Amino acid sequence: MRLAAPTLRASIVDALLDLGDEPTPPDAVPYAEIPGAYELITPTFRTLYTHGPDNPDHVSVWVLHINT
């Protein structure tokens, strides 16, 4: 991510931080059959992440692929 342009990095960070407030935005889809795992695909990046029911504000990002 350090090689990405600063504006691109900022938009990705903002989108990932928003997952803490809304862990399942409309574009997120369940990933495989893993409970609490989602995939979010945007025009600029793709991420796989999890969030748990015990602490819904906590999101763990597992994969981040930037479309450059």
Secondary structure, DSSP 8 states (H G I E B T S, - for coil): -TTS-HHHHHHHHHHHHHHHH-SS-TTEEE-TT-TTEEEEE-SSEEEEEEE-SS-TT-EEEEEEEE--
